[in-house]
Amino acid sequence: MKFRFPVVIIDEDFRSENASGLGIRALADAIEAEGMEVLGVTSYGDLASFAQQQSRASVFILSIDDEEFSSPAAADKAIAELRAFVSEIRLRNSEIPIFLHGETRTSRHIPNDVLRELHGFIHMYEDTPEFIARSVVREAKAYLDSLPPPFFRALTHYASDGSYSWHCPGHSGGVAFLKSPVGQMFHQFFGENMLRADVCNAVEELGQLLDHTGPVAASERNAARIFNCDHLYFVTNGTSTSNKIVWHSTVAPGDIVIVDRNCHKSILHAIMMTGAIPVFLMPTRNHYGIIGPIPKSEFAWENIQKKIAAHPFAKDSQGKPRVLTITQSTYDGVLYNVEAIKAELDGKIDTLHFDEAWLPHAAFHDFYGDYHAIGEDRPRCQQSMVFSTQSTHKLLAGLSQASQILVQDAENNKLDRDVFNEAYLMHTSTSPQYSIIASCDVAAAMMEAPGGTALVEESISEALDFRRAMRKVGEEWAGEANGHWWFKVWGPDDLSEEGIEERDAWMLKAGERWHGFGDLAEGFNMLDPIKATIITPGLDVDGEFAERGIPAAIVTKYLAEHGVIVEKCGLYSFFIMFTIGITKGRWNTMVTELQQFKDDYDKNQPLWRVLPEFVAKNPRYERVGLRDLCKEIHAVYRAKDVARLTTEMYLSDMVPAMRPADAFAKMAHREIERVAIDQLEGRITSVLLTPYPPGIPLLIPGERFNATIVQYLQFAREFNERFPGFETDIHGLVKEVGEDGKSRYFVDCVR
Ligand SMILES: *Cc1c(COP(=O)(O)O)cnc(C)c1O
């Protein structure tokens, strides 16, 4: 397999017709004759952005001229520049070879701290260019060869050695596609390598995911080292599956489990699959619709015991709770102090499971301290095992569905890998996708220090720059007359002007108005700055509606038509993330698009002009202005006091009438009844009911509908009828369109 990584030469004479220009070009030619590409530049311009070349290069050759050492002052300057260059590179990459190239200067002129980062000193005229080229190319190849982690290495070798296969998949390395025109298109689109690398688990030399052998196992061990855990398992069906594996490895029917009410639906599926009895911990919520942390007092063991004692099904159950599952990084970026939770519950609950689908980056930067589950120098529990499940594909460089399970053993309780693997097998396809395994492998290798730290630092610092840019725009508008407005980014009020701040600035402190979560315990929660919730005007943190309002759904529709897709949208807020894939261009475009929106809103531009695609699908809005539409929807939200309604609905007491697994089982036996929403109060749902936004399950199989939830569903029905194109999607709701063309909504309830 041949990869393209040029040798980068930085020499101000690279294009000059003088002796040193001729000399360096002779070396470049000799390197090319050895089969490597050369990229010659005369200066590096902006150092920080040039240093990004480290990801594309195989070697750097940096020339130092005699002239640069003509006086002591000039020499100091040259050394300072050299040091700056070397340290910028080493910040991100400790291994890439760097050579110095000079006429008469020698290592004597270079200070030790710089010298020790170099792989060699090239003296022009002392050896032939061909000889020097061979030694440069040797270093380059050794470096490139050191890069691939075990599984990716084995897979590239396998795909390139051209052996014929008789095993599945049936497309035989892509050949099947070539026999049909549409297949040809598929082949051309994805390319040869993707298809050659799509192999099956009969290939011995790649090892087995299902029993963790060979290169797969070596990669899992490598990732365990990088993430600083005792065991690490790659999962190729997403964290949805990772969560179910963790649960099935430790929860049996009738067991009590302690669960964050604000959890991903895969956890609720795990509750149904295992037949567990869930006892929920309730998070706070503010009126923006942002879900806050579960207060520290909820985690107190006395409180948990009290909840169990009051639970209709849990109270008679014997034994201690099997698992605690917490959404670590809530959907809006709130984190918990894991050591505080361990201190409270070690030995009380067997397994402490942190669903870190959105937090795989935290282990790689000191900024996050104890606010993630597993990492370097983190103390073990005495009795409880700590699990973290992470979606590699959400914030790191994994393909969709790339996920991993991390385990930290307790002092007195070690993971039994054989037992655990039975649960792993239960949920893992016998034909795992090898590209996903390779991406798990590579995503982990990318996070190796110092590169991983630099990547996370960059996300944090871009996220902060975005917040500062948004604030500056706001300040400028505030200076204008007649009630101008701008968007806010949710977060602490005092934000420093420069750099990455101390963690303390991001802590959620008791009673602060910006978060609106009330009296939170000290040192228990922080906000991850890379998760940015953007607040649109119209609603304040107390749930009071303003005169003017700009529902977020309209802003996100507008952004989508301009090529900016956001992660999640609430009533007056939407959410974006600064993953390690973020670029300055991306977030600056967000700022300018929001400016555009403001401009179009202030001018009340007609929708046919600013949302043409949307209007084509929904002609009802053809002649409506952007501001008028905002006004109309805002008025409805306001009249119905929707912010309070949704907050109360999520915080309302959910009464379990059956075990979730029993209620769900009624579906299989069709012992259910389709109930219209007006008749739902008091009925027991057999399905999961999840409104989008925000995508957090509202009612779980076995729970009874209360009046608040019914009121919300009636509101959603009315709203959907009035504002086609802005429908609230509620999973679990069955829609039937009657002969009169009207939609009716039902929920499958226990008969
Ligand atoms: C996305 C998500 C999951 C599921 O992860 P997938 O990789 O999409 O299967 C689990 N938990 C939380 C909190 C999530 O946000």
The ligand as a Tripos MOL2 file, in Angstrom:
@<TRIPOS>MOLECULE
LIG
   15    15     1     0     0
SMALL
NO_CHARGES

@<TRIPOS>ATOM
      1 C1        -25.9660    8.8070   20.8020 C.3       1 LIG1
      2 C2        -26.0730    8.2700   22.1570 C.ar      1 LIG1
      3 C3        -26.0550    6.9050   22.3940 C.ar      1 LIG1
      4 C4        -26.0690    5.9040   21.2830 C.3       1 LIG1
      5 O1        -24.9290    5.9740   20.5410 O.3       1 LIG1
      6 P1        -24.8690    5.4120   19.0210 P.3       1 LIG1
      7 O2        -23.4170    5.3370   18.8300 O.co2     1 LIG1
      8 O3        -25.5800    6.4090   18.1880 O.co2     1 LIG1
      9 O4        -25.5460    4.1010   19.0120 O.co2     1 LIG1
     10 C5        -26.0590    6.4670   23.6930 C.ar      1 LIG1
     11 N1        -26.1010    7.3340   24.7060 N.ar      1 LIG1
     12 C6        -26.1490    8.6640   24.5220 C.ar      1 LIG1
     13 C7        -26.1700    9.5570   25.7060 C.3       1 LIG1
     14 C8        -26.1550    9.1700   23.2390 C.ar      1 LIG1
     15 O5        -26.2430   10.4690   23.0530 O.3       1 LIG1
@<TRIPOS>BOND
     1     1     2 1
     2     2     3 ar
     3     2    14 ar
     4     3     4 1
     5     3    10 ar
     6     4     5 1
     7     5     6 1
     8     6     7 2
     9     6     8 1
    10     6     9 1
    11    10    11 ar
    12    11    12 ar
    13    12    13 1
    14    12    14 ar
    15    14    15 1
@<TRIPOS>SUBSTRUCTURE
     1 LIG1         1 GROUP 0 **** ****
